[in-house]
């Protein structure tokens, strides 16, 4: 009887056997489910056919970007599980419109901007040109509006007609530039801010050394922001056939205007001429069906979404000739090293440019820059790589997107021609560096730093000690040298004297229109204009093909993307749509700090604008 197990041991063993058995059953069921998913995935999907008299629906989701910041697998899972996308590529919108322009099956185009979060005025100008070409074929463009902000409304204004929900709103209040200022709070925390900058108007780091915006920053900011607002309101007035002065006055008198219509935003928008008709969504669907063809269910119109349309149709532009124009996208902050899409890595983007330089079939390169800048050293690395492409005998043209400022402008100095939208934010020729130190903060909580080094400079670059005066001199001298290098590059590239460049530099921001007037860029126009300019300079005529240069997906990536999309879609597995929350001011401050602290053991000098709208 000595070997007989006690009751607690028997109970524990019973629990263990139950858990172990359950684990085996679960794993077996999981394996069988995986086999089933594999079976579903390899089944041939139903082929979607485009029918005549269809409407193309352009319904962008999230932010409009030049290049995705998410991975292909992330996007495949988002689409397959029914999650609302957070990004839409501008090139996809343009390509869909271009194809529909020449497609006899598409008889009308519907714009639905209600799910779009953010878009720049430069991108809107590109879309306007594409929609003008679509309308020139006699096909109508209708915009459906529920509750639109001013950039959403600008997209809607590019249509022939705007139909607003009777309970909807159009909110246009102008552009503004407000930031939080942290000096007082940082002083309370005993944080010492050590700022090094060159340029009277290089105001990106003012929030860390002031409690309000400087007069110089307000002066420079008003100049370019008022220009962009003028472009906006003139565009809306032209598209809608409104009197410019009356439109501006109605915005300034918004409270009184809304009170006059008893708070009815929709009626106010209709009376002002911002929209053409008020109708509910079911009414809009039926009206579109009358103008086109009803759908099979009879509750709407025959339509095809943008992504489906791109998947089942071929490019509108016919390829011609062996020579190619390579398009490289530089979107996001410029940083050192390898980085995925959404940031411009000095190594990863440089590798793309080197591949192009070695490709004999590439005759021209268009670098699409949509970047506020970043690390000055990384910007110079990319400028040199782009210069190598040019030295290899290829044409290099820069196309600036919504913003190509500071480090983004630095890179552009290697181009044959620089194109920008009139609404591009550019310039900001200036540099800064900042190093916060926390000796006072640590003192407040009773933490003290002491020690010694083998030289006068050893151990002086520490965040837990006050910044040494000698180190401060080193950083200021280095910052000034980088600024001189910047303006020298601009002088050589733009054919201007150092004095003339310094006059328009000093960290000052310009709109694309203002930059053209000052010789900082060559011409204003759309992305397509820049592509055609590269073909002209390279002597290609109309005989060329377009190739987007992007990181290639591995065979495993392709398989996983296809598997995820097909299986989840066929099984109709879906999740709820995530709620989008506004970025708090604290997060904005932390984002700023990415370029002002010592990183990887080195002090970073930034050519960064921090001037996005």
Number of C-alpha atoms within 10 A of each C-alpha: 4 4 5 8 10 8 9 9 11 12 12 11 12 12 12 12 12 11 12 12 12 12 12 11 12 12 12 12 12 12 12 12 12 12 12 12 18 14 11 17 20 12 11 8 10 6 7 10 10 16 13 15 18 22 26 24 22 21 18 24 19 19 19 22 22 24 22 19 16 13 11 15 17 12 19 18 21 19 17 24 21 16 15 16 17 20 21 20 16 20 17 16 19 20 18 25 24 18 19 25 25 14 13 12 15 21 21 23 25 23 21 20 25 20 18 22 18 16 20 19 25 24 23 23 21 20 20 21 16 20 21 14 15 21 16 10 11 11 15 18 23 20 25 27 26 20 19 23 17 15 20 23 22 23 23 28 23 25 22 16 19 25 21 28 19 18 14 19 19 20 17 18 12 16 14 11 11 7 12 16 18 16 19 14 12 16 15 10 14 17 19 22 18 17 18 21 26 22 18 14 23 27 26 18 21 19 18 24 17 14 14 15 15 13 10 14 19 13 12 18 20 15 16 22 21 15 18 25 16 17 16 20 19 18 19 22 20 14 17 19 11 17 12 15 11 12 17 17 10 16 14 14 10 16 11 12 17 17 12 11 13 11 13 16 20 24 21 22 20 17 12 15 16 25 24 17 19 21 19 17 17 11 14 19 19 18 15 20 20 12 14 20 19 20 15 9 8 12 13 21 23 22 25 20 14 19 15 13 19 18 10 11 14 12 12 15 12 10 14 12 10 11 18 23 27 21 21 21 21 25 26 24 21 30 21 19 13 15 15 14 21 19 21 30 26 23 17 18 25 21 16 15 22 14 11 24 24 11 12 12 14 21 25 31 31 28 24 25 27 27 31 27 32 29 25 28 19 23 26 18 18 28 23 15 21 25 21 16 23 19 13 15 14 24 24 28 27 30 29 35 29 28 31 32 35 34 33 34 31 25 28 30 25 24 22 17 22 24 28 32 27 25 31 27 36 34 29 32 30 34 30 31 25 23 22 21 21 18 20 20 19 17 13 11 8 8 11 13 10 6 5 9 9 7 8 9 11 10 13 18 19 18 16 19 18 18 20 13 10 11 13 16 12 10 23 19 14 17 23 18 13 21 26 17 13 25 24 17 18 24 19 12 16 16 13 16 14 15 11 13 22 21 10 19 26 22 29 27 28 28 25 32 23 22 23 19 12 14 14 26 24 16 21 21 20 24 25 14 17 24 23 17 21 25 25 14 17 17 13 18 12 12 14 19 18 19 13 13 16 13 12 8 10 9 9 9 14 14 13 16 18 17 20 21 20 23 21 20 17 14 13 12 11 15 12 9 12 10 7 9 6 6 8 8 11 10 10 12 16 10 12 15 16 12 24 22 19 19 10 7 9 9 16 23 26 27 33 31 32 20 18 13 14
